[in-house]
């Protein structure tokens, strides 16, 4: 009986050591990956992904992902990989406030697209302003809803390809994609003129 106990104890110790070895290997791999990875510039996207306005959120998220996929496939922006930080405001002003606060504290977020509902944009805008964070107000001209019949066949094909069930683009899909392209142009000009992409240089470029 004592030998069985000893054997179990040894096995437990080996499992503990193996666990630490696995954690160490994963950590070293992650550190190695971070050292070789391209720098990242983050773009915030706040929309109603749940609740009564959920169709808006799912209309725009695929457009934003499509734009990010394309820009990264083309080499990113001035050596920076673009990352999308998508947050749900549920069409609710309090959630919009919370989402804006979350983006404001991440220094790598240099611009935001949101919130598609005027009351939510109004709640969030002062937070972005105080944080020196550029906001492209969405859901209003020039980035409002469009007649779905005006969506080009080329965009429709590209959009459908990034959706899990071949969804068709809705009224906010094309203008979301256009807004992302405008922002990419701003970021490229920022890198060219200022040599770096951060909140202040993006604001400076947009104010020129």
N, C-alpha and C positions, 0 to 999 in steps of 0.2 A: 504493500500500500504506500509506503514511504517513497519508493522509487517512482510510482505513478505521480505522486505529488511533485517530486523533483523534476520529472520530465515535463509536466504541465507548466511549472514555473519557468523552466528554461525556454519553452515554446513562447510563453507570454513575454519574456524578456526579448526574444528574437523578434516577435511581432512589434514590440515597442521600438527596437532599434531600426527595424525595417521601415516603420512608419516615419521615423525621423529622417532616415536616408532619403525616402521618397520626397518628403517635404523639402529637404535640402536641395535635391536635384531639381525639383520644380522651381524653387526660388532662384537657383543659379541660372536656369533656363530663362526665367522671366527677366532677370537682370541682364542677361546676354541679349535678349530680344530688345529690351529697352535701349541698350547701348547702340544697337545698330538700326533702330527704327527711325523713320523720318519724323521730323517735328510735326506736331499736330496743331491745326487751327480749328476751333470748334464753332459751330453755328447752332444757335438755339432755335427750336421750332415748338411753339406752344399753340395747341389747338384742342378742340373738344373731341377726344378719342372715345369717350364714354358719355352716356346720357342722351338726351333728346336730340342733341346736335352732332351725334356720333358720325353721321354720313359726311359731314364736312371734314372731320379729322381723317377719316379713311380715304377721302378724296385727295387730300393734300399730302399725306405722308408718303404715298407711292411716288408722287411727283418729286418730292424733295429727295427721296432715296435714289430715284433715277438720276437726278442732277448730280448728286454726290458720287454715285457710281461712275458716271461719265467723266467728271473732272478728275477723279483719282486715277482712272484708267489712262487719262491723258497726261499724267505726271503730277497732278495736284497743282498747287499755286506756289510758285517760287520755292519749290522743294518741300512745301508743307502738304501733308495729307489732310484732307478735309474730313472732319467727323461731325455727324449730326447728333445733337442732343435734343430728343423729342420728349416733351412733357405734356401731360394731359391737364387741361383746366376745366374739363367737364361742362364748359359753357357757364361756369359759376364764377362770379367775381372774387370770392374768397380763394378759390383754387387758383384763379389767375394771379392773384396777389402772391400766393405761396410759390407758384411756379416762377414768377419773376424774381422773387427773393433767392430762390435756388440758383438760377442762372447768374444772378448778380454777384454771388460769392465765388464763382468759378472764374479765375482770371484768364483762362484759356478760351472762354466764350467771348468772341469779339463782336458779334452781331446777333440779332434775334429777328425772326419772322413770327408775327402773331398779331392778334389773337382771334381774328375773324369775326368777333362780336364787338361792336363799338364800346359797350359798357365795360367789357373785360380789358380792352386795349386802354381805355381811359384809366382804369385802376392800376394797370401795370406800368404805363408810360413814365410816371414820376420816379418809379424805382429804377428803371433803366437809365433815366436821365441822371439821377444822383450817382449811379455807378459808372457813368461815362460809357454806357453801352448803347451802341447804335440799334435803333429799332426800325424795321420796315413794317409799317402798319398794313396788315392784310385784311381782306374782306371789303375793301373800299378802293375806289379808283386810285391808281391804275391797276391794282391787284384785286379787283372784285370778281364777281361772278360773270361768266360769259355764257352765251348760248352754246349748248353742247354741239350744235350743228356746225359751229365755226371752228371746232377743233380739227386740226389737220390730221390727215390719215397717217402721216409719218409719226407724229407725236402719239396718236392713239395706239399704234403698233408697239412703239417703245414702252409706253405706259403699261399696256396689257402684259408685256413680257416680264415686268418686275412684280406683278401681283400674283398671289398664290392660286387664284382661281379665275384668271383671265378677266378680272373686273374691268369695266369700261370707265374711262375718265368722266367725272362729273363737272359741274359748273366752275369749280375752283381749281381744277387740276392744272389747266394750261397756264393760268396766271401765277400759280405757285411755282411752276417750273420757270416761268419768265422772271419771277422775283429772284429765284436762286441764281439764274444766269446774270442778272444785274449785280447781285452781291458778289459773285465771283469776279466780275469785271472791276468792281470797286476794290476788292482785296488785291487783285493783280496790280492795279494802279498804286495802291498803298505800298506794296512791296517795292515797286519800281521807284517811287518818289521818296520814300522814307527809309528804305532798306530793311524794314522790319514790319511785321503785322501784329499790332496789339490794339487795344481799345482806343487809345488816344490817337494813334496814327490813322485808324479807320475813320474816326470822327473828323479828323483834320481833312482827310481826303474827301469826305462827303460834304464838308462845308466849303470846299473850294468852288 
